[in-house]
Amino acid sequence: MNDWISSFVFFFAVIDPVGTLPVFIAVTSRHTEWQRRKIALLAVAVATGILTFFLLLGQYLLEAIGVPLSAFQVAGGIVLFLFALTMIFGEGKPESEVEIIRDGRETAIFPLAVPSIASPGAMLAAVVLTDNHRFDPIHQVKSATAMLAVLGIVLVLLLAANWIYRWIGDSGASIVSRVMGLILASVATTNVLVGLQQFFMT
């Protein structure tokens, strides 16, 4: 039980269901309530598939191409940082990216499923918490169920976002999105620094 709780807390921190909410509100502001529900379901489904892939095969993939986990963490932090910049400087996005956000299916995949829900940190957690060299199959199953529980919380919050959106409005969504972007940039920078430290220590 303690192992499951530890895995749950780890996944909750890296997936950050609460932090995904302002991203969802910001990128679905032009959609109807029905479209937002459809986007939420698709985004969580795609994120679940991606994280399950990394949970089952991520370690084998990285070992096959000779990439250490520390290097993967640095790369993930850089991608996360670039996405955080688009949240902070939302008005400066290229027109092509704005057009992508207007499409419901594309919005569900980017930026919601990746990198907001299935973030580089979440992918890394899926690999680290199921490390075949450290954990037995029982622990790996516990980690998998903990991950699914957190994704379930993400889905519930996104489906309830309509009521939250009515309360905070466009201005509130813009403010929250930029504040979360700044926090996300800080987390991304930390991932890069920790990854570099681990890489040079090995």
N, C-alpha and C positions, 0 to 999 in steps of 0.2 A: 504493500500500500504506500509506503514511504517513497519507493522508487517511482510509482505512478504519479504521486503528487509532485515530486521533483521534476519529472518529465513534463507534467502539465504546466508547472510554473515557468519552466524554461521555454516551452513552446508559446505560452501566453505572452511572454516578454518579447520574443522575436517576431511573432506574427502580429502582435499588438492589435487586437480586435477594436479597441476604443480608438486607436490612432487611424484605423482604416475608415472609420465613419466619416470624418471630415473630407477625406479624399473622395469617398463615394458621393457625398453630397455635392462637392465641388464639380465633379466631372459629369454628374447626371442632372445638373440644374436645368438643362433645356429639355429634359425628357418628361413624359407624363408619368403618373403614379404607376400605371400598369407596366410601362417600359422599365421603370426603375426596379420593380419587383423581378422582372425577367432578367435584367442585367445582374442583379444580386445573385440569383440562382445560378446563372451561367458562370459568373466570376468565381463563386465558391466551388463549383463543380470543376472548373479548369484548374484552380489552385490546388484542390484536393488531388487531382490526377498528377500534377507536377510534383507535389511534395511526396506523394506515394511512390512515384518513380525514383526520386532521390533517396527515399527511405529504403527501398528494396535494392536498387542498383547503383546508387550514387557512389558508394565506396569502390565498387568494382570498376566503374567508369573512370574515376579519378586515378586509381592504381594502374589501370590499363594504359592510360596516356601519360603516366609518370608525373601527375600533378599533386603536390603535397596539400594537405588541408589548409595550411597557413596561406599558401598562394591563392587558393580558392577564396579564402576569407578576404584577402586584400582586393581581389577582383570584384567580389560581391560588394565590398564597401565602396568602391569607386562607382559602380553602377547605381548603388543606393544614393550616393552623394549627388550624382547627376540628376536623378529623379527629384531629389529634394530641391534642387535649384529650380526645376520647372514649377514646383509648388510655390516657392518663394516669389519668383518673378513670372507669375502666371500670365501677365499681359504681354510679356516679351516672347511668347511662344511663336514658332514659325506657323504660317498660315496652314501648311499641310498638316501639322499636328493638331491644330484646332479642328480641322475637317475630320480627322480621325476620331476625335473625342465626340463629335456629333453623331457618329454611327454607333448604335447600341451594341452590336456584336463586338466591334473593335474596342469600345470602351470597357466592356466586360473583361476582355483579354489584357489590354494595356490601357490605362495603368492599374486597373483593379486587381485582376488575378496575378499579374506580374508587373511591377515588383511590389505592389502594396500588400497583398495577402501572402502570396508565395514569394516573399522577399529573399534576397541573397542570404540574409541571416537565418531565415526559416529553412532554406535549402541546406545550409551548413549544419543547422541543428539536427535536421533529419539524418544527415550522414554521421555526425558525431555521436548522437544518442543511440545509434544502431551499429556502432563500430564492432565489426566481427572479431577484432583482436582483444576487445575489452569486455563485451557483454554477451551473455548467453541468449538463446532464443526467447526465453520467458521474458527477460528484460526488454528485448526488442519488441515483443508483442505489446507490452505495457506502454512503451514509448509510442507505438503506432496508435493505440486507443486514446492516449493522452492528446496526440496531435489531432485526431478526429473530433475529440470533445471540444478543443479550442476552435476548430473550424466550424463546428455547430454553433458556438457562441457568436462567431463572426456572422454567420447567416442570419441568426435571430436579430442582431443589431442592425444589419443592413435592411432587413425587411421592415424594421421599426423606424427606419430613417425618415420616412415620409412625415411622421408626426414631429420629429425633431426638426426637419427642414422647415415645416410651417412655423415653428417657433422661432428659429434663428434667422430665417430669410436669406436673401442673396448676400447681403453685407456681412452677416454673421458667418456664413459659409466661407466667404473670401478671407475674413480675418483668421478663422480657425485653420484654414488650409495653409496660410502663410506661417502661422505660429508652429503648426505641426511640421511644416517643411524645415524650419530652422532646427527643431528638435531632431528631426530625421537626419539632417546634415551632421549634427553633433554625434549621433549614434554611428553614422557611416564613417566619420573620421576616426572614432574609437576603434571600429572594426579594422580599419586599415592599419592603425598604429599597433594594435595587438597582433594582427597577422604578421606584420613586419618583424615584430619582436620575436614571435615564435619561429619565424623562418630563419632568422640569423642565429637563434639559439640552438637550432638543430644541426 
